[in-house]
């Protein structure tokens, strides 16, 4: 699989903060509530110490003072719970809104990526970035917002209060603190590369699984289940290795920091006890100090875990941002024409067109073609000669490397892509249906079509009869792969889609390849009526289907080697005649 660009954590973090900017009010409220939550929690150890100091012994309990202290503690606990609930609510909203915005941007980006990018990247990898990586990012943001800021505030607050209670004992804690920070930093640095590798392999695995599920019939037909399992095991093994390393480094963070923090707690307890024996602090203050020491060390455990989660989240964010940073297709030229369908005459001209997919492998060279309005142009030739490539150039899925293509006298790069593609109707060999009803699939190119128009298009494409046999007729819901429909039925729906829209020009790329011969004859008749007066490009391997074409272009190695009517080409006895006779075993044209 093609390796993707990596984005370091720091730039990814800056980009992520940009996505948080629209929600800065929620972020500010979350920070305020975090501060309230931390503040009310920090009050509790002092209140606990005060409660201990008013209970000096049997018969020496100040119940009035104790009642006041307990009341304040209850209010403090209530405020803490309310602040934490509000903070979590804000954080959840921000995390899910950022995830939504990232996914929206990713889908919008995919819409404007050049076709060559989509051709070269597995669909599963793109799905993994848009779905799985954004999910991991969302989880990391939740953990970060919830614990990171609160942890930092807790550390600063407890340190300040410990300095207020006793500077010597607080210094004991401060001396041990850098050890926790250095430990967490070292582990986070080591785990970063493994989380990145884990994310990359997960995308590769998703792409492989998606590919094999879509082609499972072919896999089983060629008895490649074992080979597929071996490849999956190899990918899964690499994912296991990277995941175990990532989990190992992330999992040792907590016990290591806990060990260091336990040393700090023990040191505070020992130093505080000795100081209390000498009368330096009260027993209540010592209890407060131990409570603060515990609160002070706890955030280090949480922050170390947060750092690990954020590291993973930023790695996934980097993959999403790498997709967003991909070069888009060449934008429409300034002032590009929004050509209306009624302005399209159907005249098409190719002048000295050169094109290659790879820089070192020319495909189409010096191609010239002039198509008159309403002509039916058939394109034939051996596999790989450039037939479908020519269609891609006409639709401007790819831009020519040299020369120019004109439609209705206008160079297509001066026409908006949407307007150009609106002028064509396409039926391809590979059918594509979306999840939804039969009616929605037929009306895909004309969503405002009436019921009568949809049914009429289905009848003209000979799809109406099988549609009416479905459980809910036109309201039958199908999946994106048209599950339950035969390949021929799916192709009939695609034909009905074009017959409903009826644009000025048509492209039929092996449009009847999956339809039985009897139905094909009916469809050809319907195509004939549909193509009347419309410029049409027909790509076909079965040469019997294009005998009535006005012009037949015979392509070979990216060049038009012959062109003319069927009769003229057969009479010439050249390459076309050999192709035709090879299909019909010498039958007369």
C-alpha positions in Angstrom: 0.0 0.0 0.0 1.2 3.5 -0.8 2.8 5.1 2.3 1.1 8.2 3.5 2.6 11.4 4.7 3.1 11.7 8.4 2.3 14.8 10.4 4.3 15.5 13.6 2.4 15.8 16.8 3.0 19.5 17.3 1.6 20.7 14.0 -1.3 18.3 14.4 -2.0 19.8 17.8 -2.0 23.3 16.3 -4.4 22.3 13.6 -6.6 20.6 16.2 -6.7 23.8 18.3 -8.0 25.6 15.2 -10.9 23.2 15.1 -11.6 24.1 18.7 -11.8 27.9 18.0 -15.6 27.9 17.1 -16.3 26.3 20.5 -14.1 28.6 22.6 -17.1 29.7 24.8 -17.7 26.1 25.7 -14.0 25.6 26.2 -13.9 28.6 28.5 -16.9 27.4 30.5 -15.3 24.0 30.8 -12.1 25.5 32.1 -14.0 27.6 34.6 -16.0 24.6 35.8 -12.7 22.6 36.0 -11.3 25.3 38.2 -14.4 25.3 40.4 -14.2 21.5 40.7 -10.5 21.6 41.7 -11.1 24.5 44.1 -13.9 22.7 46.0 -11.9 19.5 46.1 -8.9 21.3 47.5 -11.0 22.7 50.3 -11.8 19.2 51.6 -8.4 18.3 53.1 -8.3 21.6 55.0 -11.8 21.1 56.3 -10.8 17.5 57.3 -7.8 18.8 59.2 -10.0 21.5 60.9 -12.5 18.7 61.9 -9.7 16.7 63.4 -8.4 19.7 65.4 -11.8 20.3 67.0 -12.0 16.7 68.2 -9.1 16.8 70.7 -10.2 13.8 72.7 -13.0 12.3 74.8 -15.3 15.1 76.1 -13.2 17.7 74.1 -15.3 17.8 70.9 -16.6 21.2 69.7 -19.8 19.9 68.1 -21.0 23.3 67.0 -17.7 23.9 65.1 -17.8 20.3 63.8 -21.4 20.8 62.5 -20.3 24.0 60.6 -17.4 22.2 59.1 -19.5 19.2 58.0 -22.0 21.6 56.4 -19.3 23.3 54.4 -17.9 20.0 53.4 -21.4 18.9 52.1 -21.7 22.1 50.1 -18.2 21.6 48.7 -18.9 18.0 47.7 -22.2 19.1 46.0 -20.4 21.9 44.1 -17.7 19.5 43.0 -20.3 17.1 41.6 -22.2 19.8 39.8 -19.0 21.3 38.3 -17.7 18.0 37.1 -21.1 17.2 35.5 -21.1 20.5 33.7 -17.5 20.2 32.7 -18.1 16.7 31.2 -21.1 17.9 29.3 -19.1 20.7 27.7 -16.2 18.4 26.9 -18.5 15.8 25.3 -20.1 18.4 23.1 -16.8 19.9 22.1 -15.2 16.5 21.3 -18.2 15.3 19.2 -18.5 18.7 17.4 -14.8 18.6 16.5 -15.2 15.0 15.3 -18.2 16.0 13.2 -16.4 19.0 11.7 -13.3 16.8 10.9 -15.5 14.2 9.2 -17.4 16.8 7.2 -14.1 18.3 6.0 -12.7 14.9 5.1 -15.8 14.0 3.1 -15.7 17.4 1.4 -12.0 16.9 0.6 -12.7 13.5 -0.9 -15.2 15.1 -3.2 -12.6 17.4 -4.7 -9.6 15.1 -4.7 -8.3 14.1 -8.2 -9.4 10.7 -9.4 -5.8 9.6 -9.5 -5.6 9.9 -5.7 -8.6 7.7 -5.2 -7.3 5.3 -7.8 -4.0 4.9 -5.9 -5.3 4.7 -2.4 -7.3 1.8 -1.0 -10.9 2.7 -0.1 -10.5 0.9 3.2 -7.6 3.2 4.2 -9.7 6.2 3.5 -12.6 4.7 5.5 -10.2 4.0 8.4 -9.1 7.6 8.5 -12.6 9.1 8.3 -14.2 6.7 10.8 -11.7 4.9 13.1 -9.0 7.6 13.3 -11.6 10.3 14.1 -13.1 8.0 16.8 -9.7 7.6 18.4 -9.2 11.4 18.2 -12.6 12.0 19.8 -11.8 9.7 22.7 -8.4 11.3 23.2 -10.0 14.8 23.3 -12.5 13.6 25.9 -9.7 12.3 28.1 -7.6 15.4 27.5 -10.3 17.9 28.3 -11.6 16.0 31.3 -8.3 15.3 33.0 -5.4 17.4 31.7 -6.5 20.8 32.8 -8.0 19.6 36.0 -4.8 17.7 36.7 -2.6 20.7 36.2 -4.8 22.9 38.3 -4.8 20.3 41.1 -1.0 20.1 41.0 -0.6 23.9 41.2 -3.3 24.3 43.9 -2.1 21.5 46.1 1.5 22.7 45.9 0.5 26.2 46.8 -1.5 25.0 49.8 1.3 22.7 51.0 3.7 25.7 50.8 1.1 27.6 52.9 0.9 24.9 55.5 4.6 24.0 55.7 7.4 25.1 53.4 9.9 22.5 54.5 7.6 19.5 53.9 6.4 21.0 50.6 10.0 21.2 49.5 10.3 17.5 50.0 7.5 16.9 47.5 8.9 19.5 45.1 12.2 17.7 45.0 10.7 14.4 44.0 8.3 15.9 41.4 10.7 16.2 38.5 11.3 12.4 38.6 7.6 11.8 37.8 7.7 14.4 35.0 10.8 12.9 33.4 9.4 9.3 33.7 6.1 10.3 32.0 7.9 12.2 29.3 10.3 9.3 28.5 7.4 6.8 28.2 5.3 9.2 26.0 8.2 9.7 23.6 8.8 5.9 23.3 5.1 5.2 22.7 4.5 7.8 20.0 6.1 5.9 17.2 4.3 2.7 18.0 0.9 4.4 18.1 1.6 6.0 14.7 2.7 2.6 13.3 -0.4 1.0 14.9 -2.7 3.5 13.2 -1.0 3.0 9.8 -1.3 -0.8 9.9 -4.9 -0.6 11.1 -5.7 1.4 7.9 -3.9 -1.2 5.8 -5.9 -4.0 7.5 -9.2 -2.2 7.0 -8.4 -1.8 3.3 -7.5 -5.5 3.0 -10.7 -6.6 4.8 -12.8 -4.3 2.7 -11.2 -5.6 -0.5 -11.6 -9.3 0.4 -15.3 -8.9 1.5 -16.2 -7.1 -1.7 -14.5 -9.8 -3.7 -15.3 -12.8 -1.6 -17.0 -14.6 -4.5 -13.9 -14.4 -6.6 -11.7 -15.4 -3.7 -13.8 -18.6 -3.1 -14.1 -19.3 -6.9 -10.3 -19.3 -7.2 -9.8 -21.1 -3.9 -7.7 -18.3 -2.5 -9.2 -18.5 1.0 -5.9 -19.9 2.4 -3.8 -17.2 0.7 -6.1 -14.5 1.9 -5.9 -15.8 5.4 -2.0 -15.9 5.2 -1.9 -12.3 4.1 -4.4 -11.2 6.8 -2.4 -13.1 9.4 0.8 -11.3 8.3 -0.9 -7.9 8.5 -2.5 -8.9 11.8 0.9 -10.0 13.1 2.4 -6.6 12.4 -0.5 -4.9 14.0 -0.2 -7.1 17.0 3.5 -6.3 17.3 3.0 -2.5 17.0 -0.1 -2.6 19.3 1.7 -4.7 22.0 4.6 -2.2 22.0 2.3 0.8 22.2 0.2 -0.8 24.9 3.3 -1.9 26.8 4.8 1.6 27.0 1.4 3.2 27.7 0.6 0.6 30.4 3.9 1.0 32.4 3.2 4.7 32.7 0.7 4.3 35.5 2.7 1.8 37.7 6.0 3.7 37.3 4.4 7.1 38.2 2.5 5.4 41.1 5.8 4.1 42.4 7.4 7.5 42.2 4.4 9.1 43.8 4.3 6.6 46.6 7.9 7.5 47.4 6.8 11.2 47.6 3.8 10.2 49.9 6.0 8.2 52.2 8.6 11.0 52.3 5.8 13.5 53.2 4.4 11.2 55.9 7.8 10.7 57.5 8.9 14.3 57.4 5.4 15.5 58.5 5.4 13.1 61.5 8.8 14.3 62.6 7.7 17.9 62.2 4.5 17.4 64.1 6.3 15.7 67.0 8.4 18.8 67.3 5.3 21.0 67.4 5.8 22.4 63.9 2.3 21.6 62.8 -0.9 20.3 64.3 -2.2 16.7 63.8 -5.1 18.2 61.8 -2.6 20.1 59.6 -0.6 16.9 59.1 -3.7 15.1 58.0 -4.5 17.9 55.6 -0.9 17.7 54.3 -1.2 14.0 53.7 -4.5 14.6 51.9 -2.8 17.2 49.7 0.2 14.9 49.1 -2.2 12.2 47.9 -4.1 14.7 45.7 -0.8 16.1 44.4 0.5 12.7 43.2 -2.8 11.5 41.8 -2.8 13.9 38.8 0.6 12.7 37.7 -0.9 9.2 37.3 -3.8 10.7 35.3 -1.7 13.1 33.3 0.7 10.3 32.3 -2.3 8.3 31.0 -3.7 11.5 29.3 -0.4 12.0 27.6 -0.5 8.5 26.2 -4.1 9.0 25.0 -3.4 12.3 23.5 -0.3 10.9 21.7 -2.5 8.3 20.1 -5.2 10.9 19.3 -2.6 13.2 17.7 -1.2 10.4 15.7 -4.7 9.7 14.3 -5.3 13.4 13.8 -2.1 13.6 11.8 -3.4 10.9 9.4 -6.7 12.8 9.0 -4.9 16.1 8.4 -2.6 14.4 5.9 -5.7 13.5 3.9 -7.0 17.1 4.2 -3.6 18.4 3.0 -3.6 16.4 -0.2 -3.6 18.4 -3.4 -7.0 19.0 -4.8 -8.0 18.6 -8.4 -7.1 21.6 -10.6 -9.7 24.2 -9.7 -12.1 25.6 -12.3 -10.5 28.4 -14.2 -11.5 32.0 -13.1 -14.6 32.9 -15.0 -15.2 29.3 -16.1 -18.5 29.0 -18.0 -21.6 27.4 -16.3 -22.7 25.8 -19.5 -26.4 25.0 -19.5 -27.5 21.7 -21.1 -29.5 23.5 -23.8 -26.4 25.3 -24.8 -24.6 22.0 -25.6 -24.7 21.2 -29.3 -22.9 17.9 -28.9 -19.9 18.8 -31.1 -16.7 17.4 -29.6 -13.2 17.9 -30.8 -9.8 16.5 -29.6 -6.7 18.2 -30.9 -3.2 16.7 -30.5 -4.2 15.1 -27.1 -1.4 13.5 -25.1 -2.0 11.7 -21.8 -0.1 9.3 -19.5 -1.0 7.9 -16.0 2.7 7.4 -15.2 5.3 10.0 -16.3 7.5 7.3 -17.9 4.7 5.4 -19.7 2.9 7.3 -22.5 -0.6 6.0 -23.2 -2.4 8.5 -25.6 -0.2 10.5 -28.0 -1.2 13.0 -30.6 -4.9 12.0 -30.7 -7.1 14.0 -33.0 -10.9 13.5 -33.3 -13.8 15.5 -34.5 -17.3 14.5 -33.6 -20.3 16.2 -35.1 -23.5 17.0 -33.2 -25.8 13.9 -32.9 -23.1 11.4 -34.1 -22.9 8.0 -32.6 -19.2 7.2 -32.1 -18.2 3.7 -31.1 -14.7 3.1 -29.6 -13.2 -0.3 -29.9 -9.9 -2.0 -29.5 -7.9 -4.5 -27.4 -7.8 -4.2 -23.6 -5.5 -1.4 -22.4 -5.6 0.6 -25.7 -7.0 3.7 -24.0 -10.8 3.4 -24.6 -11.9 4.1 -21.0 -9.1 6.6 -20.6 -10.6 8.6 -23.5 -13.9 8.6 -21.6 -12.1 9.8 -18.5 -10.6 12.7 -20.5 -13.9 13.6 -22.1 -15.5 13.8 -18.6 -12.4 15.6 -17.2 -11.9 13.0 -14.5 -8.3 13.5 -15.7 -6.8 16.5 -17.4 -4.9 16.1 -20.7 -1.1 16.5 -20.5 -1.0 18.1 -23.9 -3.4 19.3 -26.5 -7.0 20.3 -25.9 -10.6 18.9 -25.8 -13.5 21.1 -26.9 -17.2 20.7 -26.3 -19.6 22.8 -28.4 -16.7 24.9 -29.5 -15.4 25.6 -25.9 -12.2 24.2 -24.5 -13.4 22.0 -21.5 -11.0 23.6 -19.1 -12.9 26.8 -19.6 -16.1 25.1 -18.5 -17.0 24.3 -14.9 -16.7 20.7 -14.2 -20.2 20.4 -12.8 -21.6 22.0 -16.0 -19.5 19.7 -18.2 -20.5 16.5 -16.4 -24.1 17.6 -16.3 -23.9 17.5 -20.1 -23.2 13.8 -20.1 -25.1 10.7 -19.1 -23.0 7.7 -18.2 -23.8 4.0 -18.0 -20.7 2.0 -17.0 -19.9 -1.7 -16.9 -19.3 -1.4 -13.2 -22.7 -0.7 -11.6 -23.0 1.6 -8.7 -26.1 1.9 -6.5 -26.6 3.7 -3.2 -28.4 2.6 -0.1 -32.0 3.5 -0.4 -35.1 2.7 -2.4 -35.3 1.6 -6.0 -37.1 4.9 -6.7 -34.3 7.0 -5.1 -31.6 5.1 -7.2 -33.4 5.8 -10.5 -33.9 9.4 -9.6 -30.3 9.9 -8.4 -29.5 12.3 -11.3 -33.0 14.0 -11.1 -34.2 14.0 -7.5 -37.3 16.1 -8.4 -38.6 13.6 -10.9 -42.2 12.7 -10.7 -43.5 9.2 -10.1 -44.7 9.0 -13.7 -41.3 10.0 -15.1 -39.5 7.4 -12.9 -41.9 4.6 -14.0 -41.6 5.7 -17.6 -37.8 5.6 -17.5 -37.9 2.1 -15.9 -40.3 0.8 -18.6 -38.0 2.2 -21.3 -35.1 0.4 -19.8 -37.1 -2.8 -19.3 -36.6 -2.7 -15.5 -40.2 -2.1 -14.6 -41.3 -5.7 -14.8 -38.6 -7.0 -12.3 -39.1 -4.0 -10.0 -42.8 -4.8 -9.7 -41.9 -8.3 -8.6 -39.9 -7.0 -5.7 -41.5 -7.1 -2.2 -42.3 -3.3 -2.1 -41.9 -2.4 -5.8 -40.3 1.0 -6.3 -40.2 1.4 -2.5 -38.0 -1.7 -2.0 -34.9 -0.7 0.0 -31.5 -2.0 -1.4 -28.0 -1.8 0.0 -25.1 -0.1 -1.7 -24.1 -3.3 -3.5 -27.6 -4.0 -4.6 -27.8 -7.1 -2.6 -30.5 -9.5 -3.8 -30.4 -8.1 -7.3 -28.6 -9.8 -10.2 -25.8 -7.9 -12.0 -28.1 -7.5 -15.0 -30.9 -6.0 -12.8 -28.5 -3.6 -11.3 -27.3 -2.5 -14.7 -30.9 -2.0 -15.9 -31.4 0.4 -12.9 -28.3 2.3 -14.0 -29.7 2.5 -17.5 -33.1 3.7 -16.2 -31.2 6.4 -14.2 -29.8 7.8 -17.4 -33.0 7.5 -19.4 -34.7 9.6 -16.7 -32.1 12.3 -16.9 -31.6 12.4 -20.7 -28.6 14.8 -21.0 -27.4 16.2 -24.4 -24.6 13.6 -24.7 -24.3 10.0 -23.7 -21.4 7.7 -22.7 -22.1 4.0 -22.7 -19.1 2.0 -21.5 -20.0 -1.7 -21.9 -23.5 -0.7 -20.8 -25.1 -4.0 -21.6 -22.3 -6.4 -20.6 -24.3 -8.1 -17.8 -27.6 -8.3 -19.6 -28.9 -11.4 -21.4 -29.0 -11.3 -25.2 -32.8 -11.1 -25.5 -33.1 -8.2 -23.1 -30.0 -6.6 -24.7 -31.9 -6.4 -28.1 -34.7 -4.5 -26.3 -32.2 -2.3 -24.6 -30.4 -1.5 -27.8 -33.7 -0.5 -29.3 -34.3 1.8 -26.3 -30.8 3.2 -26.6 -31.5 3.9 -30.2 -34.5 6.0 -29.3 -32.6 7.7 -26.4 -29.6 8.5 -28.6 -31.6 10.0 -31.3 -30.2 13.5 -31.9 -27.7 13.1 -29.1 -23.9 12.8 -29.4 -23.1 9.3 -28.1 -19.8 7.6 -27.3 -20.1 3.8 -27.0 -17.3 1.6 -25.7 -17.9 -2.0 -26.5 -16.1 -5.3 -26.7 -19.0 -7.1 -28.4 -18.6 -5.6 -31.8 -22.0 -6.7 -33.0 -23.6 -4.1 -30.7 -22.0 -1.1 -32.5 -22.5 -2.0 -36.2 -25.0 0.9 -36.6 -22.6 3.5 -35.2 -22.0 6.5 -37.5 -18.3 6.4 -36.8 -16.2 3.5 -35.3 -12.9 4.5 -33.8 -10.4 1.7 -33.7 -7.8 2.3 -31.0 -4.5 0.6 -30.5 -1.7 1.6 -28.1 -3.3 5.0 -27.4 -3.7 5.9 -31.1 -6.7 5.9 -33.5 -5.5 3.5 -36.1 -8.7 3.3 -38.1 -12.0 5.1 -38.3 -15.1 4.8 -40.4 -18.4 3.0 -40.7 -18.7 -0.7 -40.0 -19.1 -1.5 -43.7 -16.1 0.7 -44.7 -13.8 -0.8 -42.1 -14.8 -4.4 -43.0 -14.2 -3.7 -46.7 -10.7 -2.3 -45.8 -9.8 -5.7 -44.2 -7.6 -4.0 -41.6 -7.2 -4.3 -37.8 -11.0 -3.8 -37.2 -11.9 -6.5 -39.6 -9.5 -8.9 -37.9 -11.0 -8.0 -34.5 -14.6 -8.5 -35.8 -13.8 -11.8 -37.5 -12.0 -13.1 -34.4 -15.3 -12.7 -32.5 -17.5 -14.2 -35.1 -15.2 -16.8 -36.6 -15.2 -15.3 -40.0 -18.9 -14.4 -40.1 -19.7 -11.7 -42.6 -20.1 -8.2 -41.3 
